[in-house]
Amino acid sequence: MCGIVAYKGDKDASKVIRDGLKTLEYRGYDSWGIATTDDSVIDVIKNIGKVSETYDSNLKISNNGSNKGIGHTRWATHGGVTKENAHPHLSQNGKIAVVHNGIIENFQEQRTFLKKQNFSFLSDTDTETIPNTIEYHMGRGYDFVEAAKRSFEHMDGQYAVVALNHDGKIVAIRREAPLVLGIGLNNEIFIASDVTAFLEHTKNVIFLEENDMVIVDGSFEIFNLYENCVVERPISRIDWDNEAAKKGDFDHFFMKEILEQADVINRIANIEQSIITDTVFDIKAAKGVYIVACGTAAYACMSGLYLFSKLAKMHINFCVASEFEHFKHFLTEDSLIIAISQSGETADTLSAIRAAKSKGSKVISITNMVGSSIMRESDKSILQKAGPEICVLSTKSYTSQLAIIALIVYEMDGHFDEGIASLRELSRYIYYLTSKNSRDFIKSLSEKLKDVEHIYLLGRNLQYPTALEAALKIKEVSYIHAEAYAGGELKHGNIALISEGTPCIIFTSDQTEKAILSNAMEVKARGAFVIGLGPKDNEIFDFFIKVRDAGDLNPIVQIIPMQILAYQLALLRNCDPDKPRNLAKSVTVK
């Protein structure tokens, strides 16, 4: 959940790391810090808040010009948001600095042991045990690298760690948490939790594998702790445009990425049919298909269930990834798991994949990140082609997931070409949905809703998971309580929440119009402010957002106005659209 950047090269390390941390703030922005060394003394600077807001010329590192260092932007797990708990953390003797993403599960035992060895602690974090453990082993006669190896052998949990010694050596380890190596010009080495941190410097990366430990001195070497030997890992080339990871003329990534959805859908429409055909073959051959994901991706899965039932005449099982392990007992070698994750590093989804693998089941993943853990641990992968998504809230990655699922189902139904044509037509329509006129119209609705405490959303069929995703977007970024229900569930207790003026958003379609309008009448009779979204206006609605009926692709077009509404509400309520409180982009801890 945190962002890590390390650098060794011929540039000013503090500046390279600072810029890298700014790109990683979607991974955590409670606090930040940078450590550099001049080969004798480690200097640390850290502060509470976002690096983009607090780092300036008044926060000076005394070794400006040092060409080696490590940095971190934090999303708190152990210990509150304080300067003392911010990374990097130093060893007791001040000669080792560490940044860390993840959790050291046995840190209390480690801490107790170290205290008995007369080590003291300045923070409440699990991270501080790491540099002190390395110092402890160095005190027993081991060099920095060997001491780090021995330290990591004693640490349980899932983590990515980078440690900087005062002499300039760097070691980094990946254990069930993302960490990538960037290979630049003139022996430049970058280490980060995401390639976006160094994309402007190099697109040549090495995706580290489990228990890989990188040793950076004059050059670099990768030692695998599990295999107990030096290993070679291939260099991959990232084809993302560096500008795609920048805001450009936009105020926020959120709106930039909303407006990129037409292009993303068009890219999915150009996917190689063989990729989809191979997936369909595996689905048809399986005896039991299970689809797993978390958060927004889970709602894409839920939409897929309706499509598999209607078009493919097939039952697909769905489970949120964090609960899947409790249902693994009926899996067999003939089972197929489809796992969906934008980052490819979602800890709960990785656990679900590993649970499936323990039963010998086959795994196909849909992910946006080449070389991610989920991609590597899957038997096959489909890439989302969404490009870098920097805003914490998922927008274009969600619609790309919906489009890929739809193509799989169209192929199963024998209508792949029709599906491609529908996506291309939809791409053109999305340009209209995201036009300035459309955004201004939705802004007028946000001005009516900006001070409400609750918003309720109702849908049936494909509009039910769309309502769930819309509710998530609203509460994620505006902090308004938003809750979605299947229309038929309204009378089973939930209607008690409706009172005079309560905003209710009603998702309609040609297929569900009659039944969902009945629900609209029920909330209207209780005094609700009724907002309709769909192809046809109705006198029941106090406000109406027209979105043409796209049939089986309704989830794609109907979510876009809700993304815009969430953005406008965030602005009016003085919330940060890109970095909502308490949230991080990639959930890499369970």
HUQUI-V494994 format. One record per run of one state. SS is the DSSP state (~ for helix, > for strand, _ for the rest). FROM is the first residue (numbers start at 1). TO is the last residue. Records with the same first field share a line. If there is no record, write none. Layout:
# HUQUI-V494994
SS: FROM-TO / FROM-TO
This chain:
# HUQUI-V494994
_: 1-2 / 9-12 / 24-24 / 28-30 / 38-41 / 49-50 / 55-67 / 75-88 / 91-95 / 105-106 / 117-127 / 139-143 / 154-156 / 166-169 / 176-179 / 184-188 / 193-194 / 198-203 / 208-211 / 217-219 / 225-228 / 231-235 / 238-241 / 246-252 / 260-260 / 270-272 / 286-288 / 294-294 / 311-316 / 331-335 / 342-346 / 359-361 / 368-372 / 378-379 / 384-395 / 413-415 / 434-435 / 450-453 / 460-461 / 479-480 / 490-493 / 498-502 / 508-512 / 526-528 / 535-542 / 547-550 / 573-590
>: 3-8 / 31-37 / 42-48 / 68-74 / 89-90 / 96-104 / 157-165 / 170-175 / 180-183 / 189-192 / 204-207 / 212-216 / 220-224 / 229-230 / 236-237 / 289-293 / 317-320 / 336-341 / 362-367 / 380-383 / 454-459 / 481-486 / 503-507 / 529-534 / 543-546
~: 13-23 / 25-27 / 51-54 / 107-116 / 128-138 / 144-153 / 195-197 / 242-245 / 253-259 / 261-269 / 273-285 / 295-310 / 321-330 / 347-358 / 373-377 / 396-412 / 416-433 / 436-449 / 462-478 / 487-489 / 494-497 / 513-525 / 551-572
